[in-house]
Amino acid sequence: MGGAIVANPGGPRHMRWMATGLAREGLLRAYVTPVAATPAGLRRVERLPGPISSRLGRELSLRDLPPDVAPGQAITAATMPELLQVAIRRSPLPWGIKSEALRLRSVAFDKRVARLLKAGDLAVIAASNSALATLLSAGDLGVQAILDYPIAHHAWAERLLSDEARLQPQLADTLQLAELPERTRRRIGDEIEQADRILLLTSFQRQTFIESGVEEEKLTVIPLGVEIDAFRPAPREEDRPFRVLFAGQLTQRKGLSYALEGFRKAAIPGAELILVGPVVGSGRPWRGMSGVRQVGRIPFGDLPSQFQACDVFLLPSLVEGLPQTLLEAMACGLPVVVSENTAGPEVVADGSQGYVVPIRDPDSIAERLLELYDNPERRRTMGAEARRRAEELSGDTYGLRIAEALRGAD
């Protein structure tokens, strides 16, 4: 029996951990990705002119060859379509153009991975919306077909977000998943049908699949990991405002209006709500709101200091899988206030690492923020517990659990 193929279509860091975990356990045949920068390649980039070197170096440093994956195990595919869609994604072009660039990249990558499969491979792990040809080929060859699906079931998400567009019409332009193109909806549905197993991140996410009619025996929940060495607690600066951090895409899918309203209702003296991440839509709802400061997208290497400068992490999402920013905040020792749709109890226990609130409930958000502001000792205790839980969910642990899941199914 051969090894497994991990097909990472772009930036997802958890798929790098998959490859590392499988490589360490002797189960990896190939890691396929558009870009897998070697140390020598990164050194060549450093010799380019300053602005180009800086921008390209940051991008490639997030797509370097995963630890313990040998250069001979790395296969690049659909590199030019990926670089094109990255450039378009960071441009002011309309969402429709960005979506089409991503689709073309995904189709090209998927077809290439499908051609790489061989009878006798242990398994292939392919990412949702970049996997249909790969899963079909796996079925023909008798290879275990595993779909990595990092968010709530698309049909479940569409129903909830369509309702949200009616409830909050001023933020409807931020709801990317409220109405998927029919072609995308059909492709994702076919991928779910063709997969032998589907990798999920939380029990909440699993429930959305069951409610959408997916067979329970297909579903495997393995919580995401976090880079616990990069994201660590730091001493709190004295004489600074109480800061609440909202990090991720600035979109109503992540409950942005409820975060803003909960912060406003808490009315904590001198407090700041820090918004970190790319804006989806107009960005109008928080303009001029007292205490709200938008940082925007920042380089990955600067994220730890941003977390460390805050006191509480807030993410009352409507639709999620398991957001990486939640685990990064916990690793930095921040107590969290998150919605019931953001993480399952296997990640955040209400009253232990922070608080779990209902969706669309700014009053509950305000109440919990005030509790954490008024009780510094509780804040410290919860932050320490959040760090302890994050240490149990390292990237290495995630990769090992993926390997154990494959070995158990062999």
N, C-alpha and C positions, 0 to 999 in steps of 0.2 A: 504494500500500500504506500502510495506516494504522500507527499506533504500537502499542505493547504495553500491556497492563493488568497491573499488579501488585496482587494482592488479598491484603492483609495482614489476617488476621482478628483480630489483637489486638496482642500485645506484641513479637513477634519483630523484633529490631533489624536482623537481616541483610536482612529484606525492605525496610526503609527504605533500606539501601544499594543494593539492587537498583533501587529507584525513582530514587535519585539518579544512579546510573550510567547508567541509560537516559535520564533527563532530560538529562544532560550530553552524551550522544551523539545527542540529537534523536530518540530511539526511544520515548519514553513518551507514551501517550495519556492514561492515567488511573492514579492511585494510589487504591485503594479500601481503606478501613479504618474501623473504628467511630469512632475519635477521631483527628483530625489538628489539634492545637492550634496556632493561629496566635499570633504575638507579642502581638497585641491581646487574644486570649482569655486568654493567660497573665497579662497585666497585670490583666484583670478579676478573675481568681482571686485575685491578690495583695490585692485590696481586701476579700475575704471575711474573716469572723472568724478569728483566729489559728489555732486547731487545724484548722479546715476548710481554710483556705488552705494550711497547711503540708502536710497529708495529700494534698489534691487536687492541689496544685502539684507535688509529687513524682511523682505518677502521670502527670500530663499532660506534665511535662517529658520523660518517656521516650517520649511519643507525639506529639511536636511534628511540624510539617510538615517532611518531609525536605529537606535543602539542595538548592537548584536545582529543586525541584518547585514550580511556580506554583500559587497558591491555586486557580485555575480548573481545575487538573488533579486536585485532591483531591476525592474523593467519599466522604462518610460513609455507612455502612450498618450496620444492626443495632446502633446505639449503645446503646439502653437494655438489650437483652439482654447486651451486653458489660459495661456498668457493673454490672449485677446480678451477673453471674458473677464479676467482680473482687471485689465485696463478699463474696460467698459464699466465694470461694477463700481469702480471708484470715480467715475465721471458723472456729470450732471445729466446724463441722458435719461429719457423716460424709462420707467420701470418695465414697460413692454419690450423695449430693445434689450435691456439687461437680461430679462427673462429668456428671450430668444437666444442670446449668446450663450447662456447657461445650458439651454436645451441642446444646442448644436454641439457644445463640448461634451455633454453627457452622452449623447448618442454615439459620437465618434469614439469616446473612451470605452463605452459598453461593447461596441462591436469588436474593438481590438482585444479586450479581455476575453470575449467569447472565443476568439480564434486561438487563444493561448491554452485553453483547457485541454487536458488529455485524459483518456480513460485510465483509471488507476489513481487519479488525484484523490486525496482524502476529502477535500471540501473546497468550496470557493465562498468567500464572504464579500458581498457586493453591496454598494450603498443604494438606498432608495432613490428612484428616479434616474439611476445610472446603471440599471441591472437587468433589464428584461432579456436582451439577447444572451447575456451571460447565464442567467438562470435557465433559459430554454436549452442552451448548449449543455449545461450541467445535467439537465434531465435526460437528454439524449445519450450522454456518456456514462450515466450512472454515478455521477459525482454529487455529493451532498451539496444542495443549493441553500445557502444561508443569506438572508436579506437583513442588512443593518438598517433599522428604521428609528431615527433618533427623536421623533416627535409623536404627538397624539395621532391616532388614525385620521387620515385626510377627510373622510366623510364625516366623522364626528366633529372634526375641527371646522369644516365648512358650515355645518348646522349651527354651531355655537357662534361663530364669527359673523354669520349672516344675521343672526339675531342682534349681535352687538352693533352691527352697522346701522340697524334701525334704532337701537337705544342711544347710540352716540354718533349721529350722522356727521358731526363736525370732525370726527376722527376716522371716518370710513376710508379715507384715502391711505391710511396706514395699515390696513388689514390685508396683507398680501395673500393670505390663505382663505379669505372669505368666499371667493369664487374662482376656483381653478379652471384653466382652459380645459375643454372636454378632452383634448388629446392627452394632456398631463394626467387628468383624472383616470382615464382609461389605462394609461401606461402603468401608473402606480397600482391600480387595482389588479392588473395582470401580473405584476411582480409579486404581489401578496399571494395571489393564487398559485403561482409557479414555485414559490419558495417551499422548501421542506421545513425550514425553521426560520423564525423571525427574532432577531435580537432586539430587545427593548431595554429601557433604562430604569423604569419605576413601575410599581404596581398600579399607579394611576394610569399610566400610559397603557398598560396591559388591559385595564378595564375598558378603555375606549375601543380597543380591538375586539374584545369579547362582545361589547354592545353593538359593534358594527358587523357582527356575524362571522368573525374569524375563529377557526377552531382553536380551542384553548391549548390543545396539545402541541400546536405549532410554536407557541410563544415561550421565549426564554428571557427572564429578567436578570440583567447584570448591570448594577449601577456604575455610572461613569467614574473615571478616576481624575486626579488632579496632581499637578506638579508641586508636591509639598515642600520641596527644597527651594523653589523659586518664590512661592507664596507662603510667607511666614508672618507671625505677629511681630509688631515693633512697639517700642515705648510710645505712649501717647504724649503728644506735645501739650504743654500746659498753656492755659490762657488762650485757647482757641474755641471757636463755636462748636456746638453739638452738630455733627454732620451725619446725614442719612445719605447712603449711596444707592442709586438706581443704575445698574450697569447692564448693557446689552443693547440690542436694537431699540431705538426710541420709537415704539409702536404701541398701538392699543392692544395688539395681541398679547403684549406683556403687561397689560393692565395699567398703562401709563396714566390715564386720566384719574384712575382710582388712587394711584400713588400720589399724584399732585393734590387731589382733594383731601386724602387722608393726612398728608403733611400740613395742608392749610388748616384743617380742623384741629390738629394737635396744637397749633399755635405755640410752639416751644420758643421761648424768648431767644432771639439771636440765632436760631438754628438755620442750617443750610441743607437744601436738598441738591445733591450733586448728580447730574445726569451725564453718564459716560456711555458713548456709543454713537453709531451713525444714525442720523435722522431718517425716518421713513415718512414720506408725506411732507406737509407744509412746515411743521414745527411751530405753528401759531399758538397752540393752546397754553403754553407756559410763558410766552413772551410778556415781560413786565410783571410776572408774578413774584411777589416779595419772597426773598430767601432762596429762590431757585437759580442755580448756576449750571449752565450747559458747558461741558468740557468737550464733547464730541468724540470722534474716534481718536484713540491714542495708540502708539506702538505697543505691541505685546510686552516688551521689556519694561515699559513704564507702568504697567498695570499694578504690580505689587505695591508700589509707593502710593498709588491712588487709593487702593483699598486700605492701606495702613493709616492713611490720614483721616479715616472716617470711623464712626462709632457703631453704626448699625447698617445692615444691608437690607434693602427693601425691594421685593419683586413679586407683586400680586398678579402674576400672569393668568390669562384666560386659557391659553393653549401652550403646552410645553411638552418636553420629554424630561430631560434633566439638564438645565442650563449650566454651562461650564462656569459662568460667573458666580453662581451660587456656591459651588464647591471652592472656588478661589477665595471668595469672601470668608467662608468657614475656615479655610486653611490659614487665613490671615488673622484668625481669632475674633471675627465679628459675629455677634449674635444676629440672627436673621429673622425677618418678618416676611413670610412667603405665603402664597395662596395654596389652597388644597390641590390646585391643578398644576403646581410647579414641581413638586417632589413628593414621593411616597413616604410612608413612615419608615422605610428602610434607610432613608437619608436624613430626614429631619423629624425628630420627635417633639411634638408640641409641648412647650414648657421646659425643654432640655437644652437644645442647641439654639432655641429661639421660639418663635410663635408661628403657628399655621392658622391662617384666617380664611374665611369664605371668599369666593370670587365676588367682585362688584360690591365690596363692603368697606367704603372709606371710613365709616365709624369705627369698625374693628381695627383698622390700620392705625387710626389716630389714638385709640385706647392703648394699643401695644407700644407705639412709639413713646407715648407719655410714660408708660410704666418703665421703659428702659431708660428714659431720660431721668426720671425721678429716683431710680434705684441703681446707682453706679455699681454697687457690689453685685447685684443680680446680673448686670450687664457683663461684668468681668467673669462671673461664674459661667454664664451661658457662652461667652466667647471662648473660654478655655475648653468647654465641652464641645463646642463646634470644631475647634482645632483637633481635639482628640478623635472626633468622628472622621474628619478629613484625612487624618493619618491612616485610618483603616481603609480609605478609598483612594490610595495612591494610584498613579498610572501603572506602576509595576504590578500592583495587586489586580487591577483591571485586566491587564494582559494575561496574567496567570490564570484568572478565572475563565477567560476566553479559551485558553489552552485546555483547561480542565473540562470545559463544556464540549469541546471537540473530541477530546480523548474519551469522554464518557459516551459519546454517540458513535464512536468507531465500532 
